[in-house]
Amino acid sequence: MRKFLYLAGLVVVVVGFVTFRIQKVSADKFHTPEVDTFAIEEPEKKPLEIESVIREYDSLISSEIINSGSVGSALVVTYKDQIAFLKCYGVKKTGEKDSINKNTVFRLASVSKTITGVLAGILDDENIVHLDDHVIDYLPGFKLKNQESTTNLTIRNLLSHTSGLIPHAYDNMVEEKVPLSKIMSNLYSVDISASPGKLYGYQNVMFSLYDTIAAIKTSKKFDNIIHEKVFDPFGMKNASTGFRSFKNNPNKAYPHYGSAGHYRTMRLNDRYYSTAPAAGINASISDMGQFLLHLTNENSAEINDNIIQTVFTPQVQSPLKRAYLRRWDKVDSKQYAIGWRIIGYKGRKVAYHGGYVNGYKTEIAYCKEENIGIAYLTNSPNPIASETVPTFLNILFEFSDHKHILTEYTEDEPADDNS
């Protein structure tokens, strides 16, 4: 009996010592002045076809994220019907030890547009709100600067940034927290540069008219509609819209500004929540994984081929500054579909979007040809965010085309953000 107790005690001491050593080594290895933890969420199963791709990507990008001094971030990759990779890094708030986990909620910023785009595809498929319906049929008092644009503007134009209005119309009023209803009543004074459908011009206000249109058609608030058609059936358990939902969630990532080792926490800010379809959705990395799974899984019960075709068919050429895609290799084409950019890249069509708002940076991409999806969320923007998608695509496409993986990685200068 004494011998048993002695051995049991020895095991406890050894386990305690090993645990202490692991914690100490982890802290020493991954510690920066602002990142105290390195949390990992393992996927259910790694698909054998791309296991070497995932391993190589993990090795490259995880070290870059850690070395960048990011306060907190999370990354997910889906392949066909599986979560192929999911990792969380750092903490929710600098100076504290509450780790980011798979259910920690971030602001999605302009990546919200991708979810709204899928919602629009679903409502179109269900004959509830057709993309080719005219805006004025839903909003009788709607008025633009000329009668042609007022009459001919469609919902498709709103969600593909082809309204013809000058880019970023009244974003300044959104920044000043003017209610969307008041901004709408002033749209008649915005200069028009082209007829609807003819020219790309990025918008937040015009895109977000979809909120009012869907609400009028369904007699439900946008938040209720997107829960009913996307969040709930897709299994996005932490997703929400609006500032109140985000603020009241105890498991949220706080925004930060600064640079590696010198990040400072920002106050929570409700800016751009008035444009919910464009920039007002909140979600965790687990939610983004579920969202992408319904795109990469060809047997999804919620998304059919018609919806995919509707959402991801390019609507217009969308010229972008080279800096926007500086982290990518040579890009063949740049277009915009319904809530998604469509990038011609290495012989594939990659649906992509980035987002930035008040201390949050987000990235998402989906490639139908490869049945792959990826999303990255962070509460401390830095150039690493812009590397997450192209780094993965480069490794994946190299493997797919030549059956071998890349072994070196070159860092570029920081790219300007233009989500």
Contacts in CASP RR format, 6 or more apart in sequence:
PFRMAT RR
TARGET T0000
AUTHOR 0000-0000-0000
METHOD contacts of the structure
MODEL  1
MRKFLYLAGLVVVVVGFVTFRIQKVSADKFHTPEVDTFAIEEPEKKPLEI
ESVIREYDSLISSEIINSGSVGSALVVTYKDQIAFLKCYGVKKTGEKDSI
NKNTVFRLASVSKTITGVLAGILDDENIVHLDDHVIDYLPGFKLKNQEST
TNLTIRNLLSHTSGLIPHAYDNMVEEKVPLSKIMSNLYSVDISASPGKLY
GYQNVMFSLYDTIAAIKTSKKFDNIIHEKVFDPFGMKNASTGFRSFKNNP
NKAYPHYGSAGHYRTMRLNDRYYSTAPAAGINASISDMGQFLLHLTNENS
AEINDNIIQTVFTPQVQSPLKRAYLRRWDKVDSKQYAIGWRIIGYKGRKV
AYHGGYVNGYKTEIAYCKEENIGIAYLTNSPNPIASETVPTFLNILFEFS
DHKHILTEYTEDEPADDNS
26 38 0 8 1.000
27 36 0 8 1.000
30 37 0 8 1.000
30 38 0 8 1.000
30 66 0 8 1.000
32 66 0 8 1.000
32 69 0 8 1.000
32 260 0 8 1.000
32 261 0 8 1.000
33 261 0 8 1.000
33 262 0 8 1.000
34 69 0 8 1.000
34 71 0 8 1.000
34 94 0 8 1.000
34 95 0 8 1.000
34 260 0 8 1.000
34 261 0 8 1.000
34 262 0 8 1.000
34 263 0 8 1.000
34 380 0 8 1.000
35 66 0 8 1.000
35 69 0 8 1.000
35 70 0 8 1.000
35 71 0 8 1.000
35 72 0 8 1.000
35 89 0 8 1.000
35 90 0 8 1.000
35 91 0 8 1.000
36 90 0 8 1.000
36 91 0 8 1.000
36 95 0 8 1.000
36 97 0 8 1.000
37 90 0 8 1.000
37 91 0 8 1.000
37 97 0 8 1.000
37 99 0 8 1.000
37 100 0 8 1.000
38 66 0 8 1.000
38 89 0 8 1.000
38 90 0 8 1.000
39 87 0 8 1.000
39 88 0 8 1.000
39 89 0 8 1.000
39 90 0 8 1.000
39 99 0 8 1.000
39 100 0 8 1.000
39 101 0 8 1.000
40 87 0 8 1.000
40 88 0 8 1.000
41 86 0 8 1.000
41 87 0 8 1.000
41 88 0 8 1.000
41 101 0 8 1.000
41 102 0 8 1.000
41 285 0 8 1.000
42 86 0 8 1.000
43 82 0 8 1.000
43 83 0 8 1.000
43 84 0 8 1.000
43 85 0 8 1.000
43 86 0 8 1.000
44 82 0 8 1.000
44 83 0 8 1.000
45 82 0 8 1.000
46 54 0 8 1.000
46 82 0 8 1.000
46 84 0 8 1.000
46 85 0 8 1.000
47 79 0 8 1.000
47 80 0 8 1.000
47 82 0 8 1.000
47 84 0 8 1.000
49 79 0 8 1.000
50 79 0 8 1.000
50 84 0 8 1.000
50 372 0 8 1.000
50 396 0 8 1.000
50 399 0 8 1.000
52 399 0 8 1.000
52 405 0 8 1.000
53 392 0 8 1.000
53 395 0 8 1.000
53 396 0 8 1.000
53 399 0 8 1.000
53 405 0 8 1.000
54 77 0 8 1.000
54 84 0 8 1.000
54 85 0 8 1.000
56 395 0 8 1.000
56 405 0 8 1.000
56 406 0 8 1.000
56 407 0 8 1.000
57 77 0 8 1.000
57 85 0 8 1.000
57 391 0 8 1.000
57 392 0 8 1.000
57 395 0 8 1.000
57 396 0 8 1.000
58 85 0 8 1.000
58 87 0 8 1.000
60 391 0 8 1.000
60 395 0 8 1.000
60 409 0 8 1.000
61 75 0 8 1.000
61 384 0 8 1.000
61 387 0 8 1.000
61 388 0 8 1.000
61 391 0 8 1.000
61 392 0 8 1.000
62 87 0 8 1.000
62 89 0 8 1.000
64 384 0 8 1.000
64 387 0 8 1.000
64 409 0 8 1.000
64 411 0 8 1.000
65 73 0 8 1.000
65 75 0 8 1.000
65 89 0 8 1.000
65 384 0 8 1.000
66 89 0 8 1.000
68 260 0 8 1.000
68 382 0 8 1.000
68 383 0 8 1.000
68 384 0 8 1.000
69 260 0 8 1.000
69 261 0 8 1.000
69 263 0 8 1.000
69 380 0 8 1.000
69 382 0 8 1.000
70 89 0 8 1.000
70 90 0 8 1.000
70 260 0 8 1.000
70 378 0 8 1.000
70 380 0 8 1.000
70 382 0 8 1.000
70 384 0 8 1.000
71 90 0 8 1.000
71 91 0 8 1.000
71 93 0 8 1.000
71 94 0 8 1.000
71 256 0 8 1.000
71 263 0 8 1.000
71 378 0 8 1.000
71 379 0 8 1.000
71 380 0 8 1.000
72 88 0 8 1.000
72 89 0 8 1.000
72 90 0 8 1.000
72 91 0 8 1.000
72 92 0 8 1.000
72 100 0 8 1.000
72 253 0 8 1.000
72 378 0 8 1.000
72 379 0 8 1.000
72 380 0 8 1.000
73 88 0 8 1.000
73 89 0 8 1.000
73 90 0 8 1.000
73 100 0 8 1.000
73 376 0 8 1.000
73 377 0 8 1.000
73 378 0 8 1.000
73 379 0 8 1.000
73 380 0 8 1.000
73 385 0 8 1.000
74 86 0 8 1.000
74 87 0 8 1.000
74 88 0 8 1.000
74 89 0 8 1.000
74 100 0 8 1.000
74 102 0 8 1.000
74 104 0 8 1.000
74 106 0 8 1.000
74 284 0 8 1.000
74 285 0 8 1.000
74 376 0 8 1.000
74 377 0 8 1.000
74 378 0 8 1.000
75 85 0 8 1.000
75 86 0 8 1.000
75 87 0 8 1.000
75 88 0 8 1.000
75 89 0 8 1.000
75 285 0 8 1.000
75 374 0 8 1.000
75 375 0 8 1.000
75 376 0 8 1.000
75 377 0 8 1.000
75 388 0 8 1.000
76 83 0 8 1.000
76 85 0 8 1.000
76 86 0 8 1.000
76 285 0 8 1.000
76 286 0 8 1.000
76 288 0 8 1.000
76 289 0 8 1.000
76 292 0 8 1.000
76 374 0 8 1.000
76 375 0 8 1.000
77 83 0 8 1.000
77 84 0 8 1.000
77 85 0 8 1.000
77 86 0 8 1.000
77 372 0 8 1.000
77 373 0 8 1.000
77 374 0 8 1.000
77 392 0 8 1.000
78 84 0 8 1.000
78 289 0 8 1.000
78 292 0 8 1.000
78 293 0 8 1.000
78 295 0 8 1.000
78 296 0 8 1.000
78 297 0 8 1.000
78 372 0 8 1.000
78 373 0 8 1.000
78 374 0 8 1.000
79 296 0 8 1.000
79 371 0 8 1.000
79 372 0 8 1.000
79 373 0 8 1.000
80 296 0 8 1.000
80 297 0 8 1.000
80 298 0 8 1.000
80 371 0 8 1.000
81 293 0 8 1.000
81 296 0 8 1.000
81 297 0 8 1.000
81 299 0 8 1.000
82 293 0 8 1.000
83 289 0 8 1.000
83 293 0 8 1.000
86 102 0 8 1.000
86 285 0 8 1.000
86 286 0 8 1.000
86 289 0 8 1.000
88 99 0 8 1.000
88 100 0 8 1.000
88 101 0 8 1.000
88 102 0 8 1.000
88 104 0 8 1.000
88 285 0 8 1.000
89 100 0 8 1.000
90 99 0 8 1.000
90 100 0 8 1.000
91 97 0 8 1.000
91 98 0 8 1.000
91 99 0 8 1.000
91 100 0 8 1.000
92 98 0 8 1.000
92 99 0 8 1.000
92 100 0 8 1.000
92 104 0 8 1.000
92 251 0 8 1.000
92 252 0 8 1.000
92 253 0 8 1.000
92 254 0 8 1.000
92 379 0 8 1.000
93 253 0 8 1.000
93 254 0 8 1.000
93 265 0 8 1.000
94 254 0 8 1.000
94 256 0 8 1.000
94 263 0 8 1.000
94 264 0 8 1.000
94 265 0 8 1.000
94 380 0 8 1.000
100 253 0 8 1.000
101 251 0 8 1.000
102 284 0 8 1.000
102 285 0 8 1.000
102 286 0 8 1.000
103 237 0 8 1.000
103 238 0 8 1.000
103 251 0 8 1.000
103 284 0 8 1.000
103 286 0 8 1.000
104 251 0 8 1.000
104 252 0 8 1.000
104 253 0 8 1.000
104 284 0 8 1.000
104 285 0 8 1.000
105 238 0 8 1.000
105 239 0 8 1.000
105 240 0 8 1.000
105 246 0 8 1.000
105 249 0 8 1.000
105 251 0 8 1.000
105 252 0 8 1.000
105 253 0 8 1.000
105 282 0 8 1.000
105 283 0 8 1.000
105 284 0 8 1.000
106 252 0 8 1.000
106 253 0 8 1.000
106 282 0 8 1.000
106 283 0 8 1.000
106 284 0 8 1.000
106 285 0 8 1.000
106 360 0 8 1.000
106 362 0 8 1.000
106 377 0 8 1.000
106 378 0 8 1.000
106 379 0 8 1.000
107 246 0 8 1.000
107 255 0 8 1.000
107 280 0 8 1.000
107 282 0 8 1.000
107 357 0 8 1.000
107 358 0 8 1.000
107 360 0 8 1.000
107 362 0 8 1.000
108 115 0 8 1.000
108 279 0 8 1.000
108 280 0 8 1.000
108 281 0 8 1.000
108 282 0 8 1.000
108 283 0 8 1.000
108 355 0 8 1.000
108 360 0 8 1.000
108 362 0 8 1.000
108 377 0 8 1.000
109 272 0 8 1.000
109 279 0 8 1.000
109 280 0 8 1.000
109 354 0 8 1.000
109 355 0 8 1.000
109 356 0 8 1.000
109 357 0 8 1.000
109 360 0 8 1.000
109 361 0 8 1.000
109 362 0 8 1.000
109 419 0 8 1.000
110 204 0 8 1.000
110 278 0 8 1.000
110 279 0 8 1.000
110 353 0 8 1.000
110 354 0 8 1.000
110 355 0 8 1.000
110 356 0 8 1.000
110 357 0 8 1.000
110 362 0 8 1.000
110 419 0 8 1.000
111 281 0 8 1.000
111 353 0 8 1.000
111 354 0 8 1.000
111 355 0 8 1.000
111 362 0 8 1.000
111 363 0 8 1.000
111 364 0 8 1.000
111 375 0 8 1.000
112 276 0 8 1.000
112 277 0 8 1.000
112 278 0 8 1.000
112 279 0 8 1.000
112 280 0 8 1.000
112 281 0 8 1.000
113 159 0 8 1.000
113 207 0 8 1.000
113 277 0 8 1.000
113 278 0 8 1.000
113 279 0 8 1.000
113 339 0 8 1.000
113 340 0 8 1.000
113 353 0 8 1.000
114 339 0 8 1.000
114 340 0 8 1.000
114 351 0 8 1.000
114 353 0 8 1.000
114 364 0 8 1.000
115 226 0 8 1.000
115 230 0 8 1.000
115 281 0 8 1.000
115 283 0 8 1.000
115 291 0 8 1.000
116 159 0 8 1.000
116 207 0 8 1.000
116 210 0 8 1.000
116 226 0 8 1.000
116 277 0 8 1.000
116 278 0 8 1.000
116 281 0 8 1.000
116 339 0 8 1.000
117 159 0 8 1.000
117 311 0 8 1.000
117 338 0 8 1.000
117 339 0 8 1.000
117 340 0 8 1.000
118 230 0 8 1.000
118 291 0 8 1.000
118 295 0 8 1.000
118 303 0 8 1.000
118 307 0 8 1.000
118 311 0 8 1.000
119 214 0 8 1.000
119 225 0 8 1.000
119 226 0 8 1.000
119 229 0 8 1.000
119 230 0 8 1.000
120 129 0 8 1.000
120 131 0 8 1.000
120 155 0 8 1.000
120 159 0 8 1.000
120 210 0 8 1.000
120 311 0 8 1.000
120 338 0 8 1.000
120 339 0 8 1.000
121 131 0 8 1.000
121 307 0 8 1.000
121 310 0 8 1.000
121 311 0 8 1.000
121 338 0 8 1.000
122 229 0 8 1.000
122 230 0 8 1.000
122 302 0 8 1.000
122 303 0 8 1.000
122 307 0 8 1.000
123 129 0 8 1.000
123 214 0 8 1.000
123 225 0 8 1.000
123 229 0 8 1.000
124 130 0 8 1.000
124 131 0 8 1.000
124 307 0 8 1.000
124 310 0 8 1.000
125 304 0 8 1.000
125 306 0 8 1.000
125 307 0 8 1.000
125 310 0 8 1.000
128 217 0 8 1.000
128 218 0 8 1.000
129 155 0 8 1.000
129 213 0 8 1.000
129 214 0 8 1.000
129 217 0 8 1.000
129 218 0 8 1.000
130 155 0 8 1.000
131 154 0 8 1.000
131 155 0 8 1.000
131 156 0 8 1.000
131 159 0 8 1.000
131 310 0 8 1.000
131 338 0 8 1.000
132 154 0 8 1.000
132 155 0 8 1.000
132 156 0 8 1.000
133 154 0 8 1.000
133 155 0 8 1.000
134 151 0 8 1.000
134 152 0 8 1.000
134 153 0 8 1.000
134 154 0 8 1.000
135 142 0 8 1.000
135 153 0 8 1.000
135 154 0 8 1.000
135 155 0 8 1.000
135 157 0 8 1.000
135 158 0 8 1.000
135 209 0 8 1.000
135 213 0 8 1.000
136 142 0 8 1.000
136 150 0 8 1.000
136 151 0 8 1.000
136 153 0 8 1.000
138 212 0 8 1.000
138 213 0 8 1.000
138 216 0 8 1.000
138 217 0 8 1.000
139 184 0 8 1.000
139 209 0 8 1.000
139 212 0 8 1.000
139 213 0 8 1.000
139 216 0 8 1.000
142 150 0 8 1.000
142 184 0 8 1.000
142 187 0 8 1.000
143 150 0 8 1.000
143 187 0 8 1.000
143 188 0 8 1.000
144 150 0 8 1.000
144 153 0 8 1.000
144 165 0 8 1.000
144 187 0 8 1.000
144 188 0 8 1.000
144 190 0 8 1.000
144 192 0 8 1.000
145 188 0 8 1.000
145 189 0 8 1.000
145 190 0 8 1.000
145 191 0 8 1.000
145 192 0 8 1.000
146 192 0 8 1.000
148 195 0 8 1.000
149 163 0 8 1.000
149 164 0 8 1.000
149 192 0 8 1.000
149 195 0 8 1.000
149 196 0 8 1.000
152 195 0 8 1.000
152 196 0 8 1.000
153 163 0 8 1.000
153 196 0 8 1.000
154 196 0 8 1.000
155 210 0 8 1.000
155 213 0 8 1.000
156 162 0 8 1.000
156 197 0 8 1.000
156 315 0 8 1.000
156 338 0 8 1.000
157 163 0 8 1.000
157 164 0 8 1.000
157 196 0 8 1.000
157 197 0 8 1.000
158 203 0 8 1.000
158 206 0 8 1.000
158 207 0 8 1.000
158 209 0 8 1.000
158 210 0 8 1.000
159 207 0 8 1.000
159 210 0 8 1.000
159 338 0 8 1.000
159 339 0 8 1.000
160 197 0 8 1.000
160 200 0 8 1.000
160 315 0 8 1.000
160 316 0 8 1.000
160 336 0 8 1.000
160 337 0 8 1.000
160 338 0 8 1.000
160 339 0 8 1.000
161 200 0 8 1.000
161 201 0 8 1.000
161 202 0 8 1.000
161 203 0 8 1.000
161 206 0 8 1.000
161 207 0 8 1.000
161 316 0 8 1.000
161 318 0 8 1.000
161 336 0 8 1.000
162 196 0 8 1.000
162 197 0 8 1.000
162 198 0 8 1.000
162 199 0 8 1.000
162 200 0 8 1.000
162 201 0 8 1.000
162 315 0 8 1.000
162 316 0 8 1.000
162 336 0 8 1.000
163 196 0 8 1.000
163 197 0 8 1.000
163 201 0 8 1.000
163 203 0 8 1.000
163 206 0 8 1.000
164 192 0 8 1.000
164 193 0 8 1.000
164 194 0 8 1.000
164 195 0 8 1.000
164 196 0 8 1.000
164 197 0 8 1.000
164 198 0 8 1.000
164 199 0 8 1.000
164 201 0 8 1.000
165 187 0 8 1.000
165 190 0 8 1.000
165 191 0 8 1.000
165 192 0 8 1.000
165 193 0 8 1.000
165 201 0 8 1.000
165 203 0 8 1.000
165 206 0 8 1.000
166 190 0 8 1.000
166 191 0 8 1.000
166 192 0 8 1.000
166 193 0 8 1.000
166 201 0 8 1.000
167 201 0 8 1.000
167 202 0 8 1.000
167 203 0 8 1.000
168 202 0 8 1.000
168 203 0 8 1.000
168 204 0 8 1.000
169 187 0 8 1.000
169 190 0 8 1.000
169 203 0 8 1.000
169 205 0 8 1.000
169 206 0 8 1.000
170 178 0 8 1.000
170 183 0 8 1.000
170 186 0 8 1.000
170 187 0 8 1.000
170 190 0 8 1.000
170 205 0 8 1.000
171 204 0 8 1.000
171 205 0 8 1.000
173 182 0 8 1.000
173 183 0 8 1.000
173 186 0 8 1.000
173 205 0 8 1.000
174 183 0 8 1.000
174 204 0 8 1.000
174 205 0 8 1.000
174 271 0 8 1.000
174 272 0 8 1.000
174 274 0 8 1.000
174 275 0 8 1.000
175 271 0 8 1.000
175 272 0 8 1.000
177 270 0 8 1.000
177 271 0 8 1.000
177 274 0 8 1.000
178 274 0 8 1.000
179 274 0 8 1.000
180 205 0 8 1.000
180 208 0 8 1.000
180 211 0 8 1.000
180 212 0 8 1.000
180 274 0 8 1.000
180 275 0 8 1.000
183 205 0 8 1.000
184 205 0 8 1.000
184 209 0 8 1.000
184 212 0 8 1.000
187 205 0 8 1.000
187 206 0 8 1.000
193 199 0 8 1.000
193 201 0 8 1.000
197 315 0 8 1.000
197 316 0 8 1.000
199 316 0 8 1.000
200 316 0 8 1.000
200 317 0 8 1.000
200 318 0 8 1.000
200 319 0 8 1.000
200 336 0 8 1.000
201 318 0 8 1.000
203 278 0 8 1.000
204 272 0 8 1.000
204 275 0 8 1.000
204 278 0 8 1.000
204 279 0 8 1.000
205 275 0 8 1.000
205 278 0 8 1.000
207 275 0 8 1.000
207 277 0 8 1.000
207 278 0 8 1.000
207 339 0 8 1.000
208 274 0 8 1.000
208 275 0 8 1.000
208 276 0 8 1.000
208 277 0 8 1.000
208 278 0 8 1.000
210 222 0 8 1.000
210 277 0 8 1.000
211 222 0 8 1.000
211 275 0 8 1.000
211 276 0 8 1.000
211 277 0 8 1.000
214 220 0 8 1.000
214 222 0 8 1.000
214 225 0 8 1.000
215 221 0 8 1.000
215 222 0 8 1.000
215 225 0 8 1.000
218 225 0 8 1.000
220 228 0 8 1.000
222 241 0 8 1.000
222 276 0 8 1.000
222 277 0 8 1.000
223 240 0 8 1.000
223 241 0 8 1.000
223 242 0 8 1.000
223 276 0 8 1.000
226 241 0 8 1.000
226 281 0 8 1.000
227 239 0 8 1.000
230 236 0 8 1.000
230 239 0 8 1.000
230 291 0 8 1.000
231 237 0 8 1.000
231 239 0 8 1.000
231 240 0 8 1.000
231 287 0 8 1.000
233 301 0 8 1.000
233 302 0 8 1.000
234 290 0 8 1.000
234 291 0 8 1.000
234 293 0 8 1.000
234 294 0 8 1.000
234 302 0 8 1.000
235 287 0 8 1.000
235 290 0 8 1.000
236 283 0 8 1.000
236 287 0 8 1.000
236 290 0 8 1.000
236 291 0 8 1.000
237 286 0 8 1.000
237 287 0 8 1.000
238 249 0 8 1.000
238 251 0 8 1.000
238 282 0 8 1.000
238 283 0 8 1.000
238 284 0 8 1.000
238 286 0 8 1.000
238 287 0 8 1.000
239 281 0 8 1.000
239 282 0 8 1.000
239 283 0 8 1.000
239 284 0 8 1.000
239 287 0 8 1.000
240 246 0 8 1.000
240 249 0 8 1.000
240 281 0 8 1.000
240 282 0 8 1.000
240 283 0 8 1.000
241 273 0 8 1.000
241 276 0 8 1.000
241 280 0 8 1.000
241 281 0 8 1.000
241 282 0 8 1.000
242 270 0 8 1.000
242 273 0 8 1.000
242 276 0 8 1.000
242 280 0 8 1.000
242 282 0 8 1.000
243 268 0 8 1.000
243 270 0 8 1.000
243 273 0 8 1.000
245 282 0 8 1.000
246 252 0 8 1.000
246 268 0 8 1.000
246 282 0 8 1.000
247 268 0 8 1.000
249 282 0 8 1.000
251 284 0 8 1.000
252 282 0 8 1.000
253 360 0 8 1.000
253 377 0 8 1.000
253 379 0 8 1.000
254 265 0 8 1.000
254 266 0 8 1.000
254 268 0 8 1.000
254 379 0 8 1.000
255 265 0 8 1.000
255 266 0 8 1.000
255 268 0 8 1.000
255 269 0 8 1.000
255 358 0 8 1.000
255 359 0 8 1.000
255 360 0 8 1.000
255 379 0 8 1.000
256 263 0 8 1.000
256 264 0 8 1.000
256 265 0 8 1.000
256 266 0 8 1.000
256 359 0 8 1.000
256 379 0 8 1.000
256 380 0 8 1.000
257 263 0 8 1.000
257 264 0 8 1.000
257 266 0 8 1.000
257 359 0 8 1.000
258 264 0 8 1.000
258 380 0 8 1.000
259 382 0 8 1.000
260 382 0 8 1.000
263 380 0 8 1.000
266 358 0 8 1.000
266 359 0 8 1.000
269 358 0 8 1.000
271 357 0 8 1.000
271 358 0 8 1.000
272 278 0 8 1.000
272 279 0 8 1.000
272 280 0 8 1.000
272 357 0 8 1.000
272 358 0 8 1.000
273 279 0 8 1.000
273 280 0 8 1.000
279 355 0 8 1.000
279 357 0 8 1.000
283 291 0 8 1.000
283 377 0 8 1.000
284 377 0 8 1.000
285 375 0 8 1.000
285 377 0 8 1.000
288 364 0 8 1.000
288 375 0 8 1.000
288 377 0 8 1.000
289 375 0 8 1.000
291 375 0 8 1.000
292 364 0 8 1.000
292 366 0 8 1.000
292 373 0 8 1.000
292 374 0 8 1.000
292 375 0 8 1.000
293 300 0 8 1.000
294 300 0 8 1.000
294 302 0 8 1.000
294 303 0 8 1.000
295 303 0 8 1.000
295 308 0 8 1.000
295 366 0 8 1.000
295 368 0 8 1.000
295 373 0 8 1.000
296 366 0 8 1.000
296 371 0 8 1.000
296 372 0 8 1.000
296 373 0 8 1.000
297 371 0 8 1.000
298 371 0 8 1.000
308 368 0 8 1.000
310 338 0 8 1.000
311 337 0 8 1.000
311 338 0 8 1.000
311 339 0 8 1.000
311 340 0 8 1.000
312 337 0 8 1.000
312 338 0 8 1.000
312 340 0 8 1.000
312 342 0 8 1.000
312 349 0 8 1.000
312 351 0 8 1.000
312 368 0 8 1.000
313 337 0 8 1.000
313 338 0 8 1.000
314 335 0 8 1.000
314 336 0 8 1.000
314 337 0 8 1.000
314 342 0 8 1.000
315 335 0 8 1.000
315 336 0 8 1.000
315 337 0 8 1.000
315 338 0 8 1.000
316 335 0 8 1.000
316 336 0 8 1.000
317 333 0 8 1.000
317 334 0 8 1.000
317 335 0 8 1.000
318 334 0 8 1.000
318 335 0 8 1.000
318 336 0 8 1.000
318 341 0 8 1.000
319 334 0 8 1.000
320 334 0 8 1.000
320 418 0 8 1.000
321 416 0 8 1.000
321 418 0 8 1.000
323 415 0 8 1.000
323 416 0 8 1.000
323 418 0 8 1.000
324 415 0 8 1.000
324 416 0 8 1.000
324 418 0 8 1.000
325 331 0 8 1.000
325 334 0 8 1.000
325 343 0 8 1.000
325 390 0 8 1.000
325 415 0 8 1.000
326 386 0 8 1.000
326 412 0 8 1.000
326 413 0 8 1.000
326 415 0 8 1.000
327 383 0 8 1.000
327 386 0 8 1.000
327 387 0 8 1.000
327 389 0 8 1.000
327 390 0 8 1.000
327 391 0 8 1.000
327 412 0 8 1.000
327 415 0 8 1.000
328 343 0 8 1.000
328 345 0 8 1.000
328 390 0 8 1.000
328 393 0 8 1.000
329 345 0 8 1.000
329 346 0 8 1.000
329 390 0 8 1.000
329 394 0 8 1.000
331 343 0 8 1.000
331 344 0 8 1.000
331 345 0 8 1.000
332 344 0 8 1.000
332 345 0 8 1.000
332 347 0 8 1.000
333 342 0 8 1.000
333 343 0 8 1.000
333 344 0 8 1.000
334 341 0 8 1.000
334 342 0 8 1.000
334 343 0 8 1.000
334 344 0 8 1.000
335 341 0 8 1.000
335 342 0 8 1.000
335 343 0 8 1.000
336 342 0 8 1.000
337 351 0 8 1.000
339 353 0 8 1.000
340 351 0 8 1.000
340 352 0 8 1.000
340 353 0 8 1.000
340 366 0 8 1.000
341 351 0 8 1.000
341 352 0 8 1.000
341 353 0 8 1.000
342 349 0 8 1.000
342 350 0 8 1.000
342 351 0 8 1.000
342 352 0 8 1.000
343 349 0 8 1.000
343 350 0 8 1.000
343 351 0 8 1.000
343 352 0 8 1.000
344 350 0 8 1.000
345 393 0 8 1.000
345 397 0 8 1.000
346 393 0 8 1.000
346 394 0 8 1.000
346 397 0 8 1.000
346 401 0 8 1.000
348 367 0 8 1.000
348 369 0 8 1.000
348 370 0 8 1.000
348 397 0 8 1.000
349 367 0 8 1.000
349 368 0 8 1.000
349 369 0 8 1.000
350 365 0 8 1.000
350 366 0 8 1.000
350 367 0 8 1.000
350 393 0 8 1.000
351 365 0 8 1.000
351 366 0 8 1.000
351 367 0 8 1.000
351 368 0 8 1.000
352 363 0 8 1.000
352 364 0 8 1.000
352 365 0 8 1.000
352 366 0 8 1.000
352 389 0 8 1.000
353 363 0 8 1.000
353 364 0 8 1.000
353 365 0 8 1.000
353 419 0 8 1.000
354 361 0 8 1.000
354 362 0 8 1.000
354 363 0 8 1.000
354 364 0 8 1.000
354 419 0 8 1.000
355 361 0 8 1.000
355 362 0 8 1.000
355 363 0 8 1.000
355 417 0 8 1.000
355 419 0 8 1.000
356 362 0 8 1.000
356 381 0 8 1.000
356 417 0 8 1.000
356 419 0 8 1.000
359 379 0 8 1.000
359 380 0 8 1.000
359 381 0 8 1.000
360 377 0 8 1.000
360 378 0 8 1.000
360 379 0 8 1.000
360 381 0 8 1.000
361 377 0 8 1.000
361 378 0 8 1.000
361 381 0 8 1.000
361 382 0 8 1.000
361 385 0 8 1.000
361 417 0 8 1.000
362 375 0 8 1.000
362 376 0 8 1.000
362 377 0 8 1.000
362 378 0 8 1.000
362 385 0 8 1.000
363 374 0 8 1.000
363 375 0 8 1.000
363 376 0 8 1.000
363 385 0 8 1.000
363 386 0 8 1.000
363 388 0 8 1.000
363 389 0 8 1.000
364 373 0 8 1.000
364 374 0 8 1.000
364 375 0 8 1.000
364 376 0 8 1.000
364 389 0 8 1.000
365 373 0 8 1.000
365 374 0 8 1.000
365 375 0 8 1.000
365 389 0 8 1.000
365 393 0 8 1.000
366 372 0 8 1.000
366 373 0 8 1.000
366 374 0 8 1.000
367 373 0 8 1.000
367 393 0 8 1.000
370 396 0 8 1.000
370 397 0 8 1.000
370 400 0 8 1.000
372 396 0 8 1.000
374 388 0 8 1.000
374 389 0 8 1.000
374 392 0 8 1.000
376 385 0 8 1.000
376 388 0 8 1.000
376 389 0 8 1.000
378 384 0 8 1.000
378 385 0 8 1.000
381 417 0 8 1.000
382 414 0 8 1.000
383 412 0 8 1.000
383 414 0 8 1.000
383 415 0 8 1.000
386 415 0 8 1.000
386 417 0 8 1.000
387 411 0 8 1.000
391 409 0 8 1.000
394 406 0 8 1.000
395 405 0 8 1.000
395 406 0 8 1.000
398 404 0 8 1.000
398 405 0 8 1.000
398 406 0 8 1.000
399 405 0 8 1.000
END
